[in-house]
Amino acid sequence: MGRLLALGLPVAPVEVADEVEMWARQSGRHATLRFVPTVIRLGTVVGGTWTVRITLRPDDKRLESYRLGRVTEEPVEVVWLHEPDAESETGYRPYDLAQLGAGGVRTFLEKGNTWSGRGEFASLEDQLRKVNEQNEQTRRKTYAAVLDNARGHARDRRRQILGIPQVPVAADVAP
């Protein structure tokens, strides 16, 4: 994942960070890679994912609040470098920058590029709709798994209280 800082957070490989910046400059923007911890246990980062923070163009309407002083932090677009994974506890699987490499990260960014018109989605709204659909599917699967687990627990508890044997005997096997 790269070198580690004193805080224990990884640092992006230089060639990948440079590629992200070069990709953003094609559309008149700047971009940086940042690791975001998403799973923290007992004060220790045990999981997270990389994000690409892309600055907005100077004529973007979303910068107006920042210029007027209504917000203190400059708004940016954030691209999360992960993919949906219903099997994991977070609902996604983060990409490993070392495995993707600079070309893989560029390909991932081009796939979602709505500025060039060559990306997978026609607009940010189209991309948001797809993400919301995936989140709803994950929520349904999680709910079904929780419900199934609760049913199994209730069955086991009922057997325990009523003294029902774990394996029912269909016929008397005594000679």
C-alpha positions as CSV (number, residue, x, y, z in Angstrom):
1,M,0.0,0.0,0.0
2,G,2.9,2.3,0.1
3,R,5.0,3.7,2.9
4,L,3.5,4.4,6.3
5,L,3.4,7.7,8.1
6,A,3.9,8.1,11.8
7,L,0.1,7.9,12.3
8,G,0.0,4.5,10.6
9,L,-1.7,5.8,7.5
10,P,-0.3,4.7,4.1
11,V,1.3,7.1,1.7
12,A,0.4,6.8,-2.0
13,P,3.2,5.6,-4.4
14,V,4.7,8.7,-6.1
15,E,4.1,7.3,-9.7
16,V,0.4,6.8,-8.9
17,A,0.0,10.2,-7.3
18,D,1.7,11.9,-10.3
19,E,-0.6,10.0,-12.7
20,V,-3.7,11.2,-10.8
21,E,-2.5,14.8,-11.0
22,M,-1.7,14.5,-14.8
23,W,-5.1,13.0,-15.4
24,A,-6.8,15.9,-13.6
25,R,-4.8,18.5,-15.4
26,Q,-6.2,17.3,-18.7
27,S,-9.5,19.0,-17.7
28,G,-8.0,22.0,-16.0
29,R,-8.1,20.7,-12.5
30,H,-5.8,19.3,-9.8
31,A,-6.1,16.1,-7.9
32,T,-4.5,14.4,-4.9
33,L,-4.6,10.9,-3.5
34,R,-5.6,10.5,0.2
35,F,-6.1,7.4,2.3
36,V,-9.4,7.5,4.3
37,P,-9.6,5.1,7.3
38,T,-13.0,3.4,7.3
39,V,-12.6,0.6,9.9
40,I,-11.0,1.5,13.2
41,R,-10.9,-1.0,16.1
42,L,-9.5,-0.1,19.5
43,G,-8.0,3.1,18.2
44,T,-6.1,1.3,15.4
45,V,-6.8,1.7,11.7
46,V,-7.5,-1.8,10.3
47,G,-9.2,-0.8,7.0
48,G,-9.7,2.0,4.6
49,T,-9.7,3.0,1.1
50,W,-8.0,5.5,-1.2
51,T,-9.8,8.6,-2.5
52,V,-8.9,11.0,-5.3
53,R,-9.8,14.6,-4.3
54,I,-10.3,16.7,-7.4
55,T,-10.5,20.5,-7.3
56,L,-13.3,22.3,-9.1
57,R,-12.8,24.6,-12.1
58,P,-12.7,28.3,-11.2
59,D,-16.1,28.9,-12.9
60,D,-17.9,26.1,-11.0
61,K,-21.0,27.3,-9.2
62,R,-20.2,25.1,-6.2
63,L,-17.3,27.4,-5.4
64,E,-19.6,30.4,-4.8
65,S,-20.2,29.6,-1.1
66,Y,-16.5,29.2,-0.5
67,R,-15.7,32.5,-2.1
68,L,-18.4,34.3,-0.1
69,G,-17.0,32.8,3.1
70,R,-20.1,30.7,3.9
71,V,-18.0,27.6,4.1
72,T,-14.5,27.3,5.4
73,E,-13.3,24.4,3.3
74,E,-13.0,24.5,-0.4
75,P,-15.4,22.1,-2.1
76,V,-13.9,19.2,-4.0
77,E,-15.1,16.2,-5.9
78,V,-14.1,12.9,-4.2
79,V,-13.7,9.6,-6.1
80,W,-13.5,6.5,-3.9
81,L,-11.2,3.8,-5.2
82,H,-13.2,0.8,-4.3
83,E,-15.9,-1.5,-5.7
84,P,-19.1,-2.9,-4.2
85,D,-18.7,-6.2,-2.3
86,A,-21.6,-7.5,-0.4
87,E,-19.4,-10.2,1.3
88,S,-17.3,-7.7,3.3
89,E,-18.4,-6.0,6.5
90,T,-18.2,-2.5,4.9
91,G,-20.1,-3.3,1.7
92,Y,-17.1,-2.5,-0.5
93,R,-13.7,-3.9,-1.4
94,P,-10.9,-1.2,-1.6
95,Y,-8.4,-1.3,-4.5
96,D,-4.8,-1.9,-3.7
97,L,-2.7,0.9,-5.4
98,A,0.3,-1.4,-5.7
99,Q,-1.7,-3.9,-7.7
100,L,-3.5,-1.3,-9.8
101,G,-0.5,0.8,-10.6
102,A,-0.6,4.2,-12.2
103,G,-2.3,2.8,-15.4
104,G,-5.0,1.0,-13.5
105,V,-5.9,4.1,-11.4
106,R,-6.0,6.1,-14.6
107,T,-8.3,3.5,-16.3
108,F,-10.6,3.6,-13.2
109,L,-10.8,7.4,-13.3
110,E,-11.5,7.4,-17.0
111,K,-14.3,4.8,-16.6
112,G,-16.2,7.3,-14.3
113,N,-15.1,10.4,-16.2
114,T,-18.3,12.4,-17.0
115,W,-16.3,15.5,-18.2
116,S,-14.9,13.9,-21.3
117,G,-18.1,12.2,-22.4
118,R,-16.2,8.9,-22.8
119,G,-16.9,7.5,-19.3
120,E,-19.3,4.8,-18.2
121,F,-21.9,7.3,-17.1
122,A,-23.5,10.2,-19.0
123,S,-23.7,12.5,-16.0
124,L,-23.1,12.6,-12.2
125,E,-26.8,12.0,-11.7
126,D,-26.6,8.8,-13.7
127,Q,-23.7,7.7,-11.7
128,L,-25.4,8.6,-8.4
129,R,-28.5,6.6,-9.5
130,K,-26.3,3.5,-10.1
131,V,-24.6,3.9,-6.8
132,N,-28.0,4.2,-5.0
133,E,-29.2,1.1,-6.7
134,Q,-26.2,-0.9,-5.6
135,N,-26.6,0.4,-2.0
136,E,-30.2,-0.6,-2.0
137,Q,-29.3,-4.1,-3.2
138,T,-26.6,-4.4,-0.4
139,R,-29.1,-3.1,2.2
140,R,-31.7,-5.8,1.1
141,K,-29.1,-8.6,1.2
142,T,-27.9,-7.4,4.7
143,Y,-31.5,-7.2,5.9
144,A,-32.3,-10.7,4.6
145,A,-29.1,-12.1,6.3
146,V,-30.0,-10.5,9.6
147,L,-33.6,-11.8,9.4
148,D,-32.4,-15.3,8.6
149,N,-30.0,-15.2,11.5
150,A,-32.7,-14.0,13.9
151,R,-35.0,-16.9,12.7
152,G,-32.3,-19.4,13.3
153,H,-31.6,-18.0,16.8
154,A,-35.4,-18.1,17.6
155,R,-35.7,-21.7,16.4
156,D,-32.7,-22.7,18.6
157,R,-34.1,-20.9,21.6
158,R,-37.6,-22.5,21.1
159,R,-35.9,-26.0,21.0
160,Q,-34.0,-25.2,24.2
161,I,-37.1,-24.0,26.1
162,L,-39.5,-26.7,25.0
163,G,-36.9,-29.5,25.2
164,I,-37.2,-30.5,21.5
165,P,-34.3,-32.7,20.4
166,Q,-31.9,-31.2,17.9
167,V,-32.3,-34.1,15.5
168,P,-35.9,-35.5,15.4
169,V,-36.2,-39.3,15.3
170,A,-38.6,-40.5,12.6
171,A,-39.1,-44.0,13.8
172,D,-38.5,-46.0,17.0
173,V,-35.2,-47.9,16.4
174,A,-35.4,-50.1,19.5
175,P,-35.4,-53.9,18.8
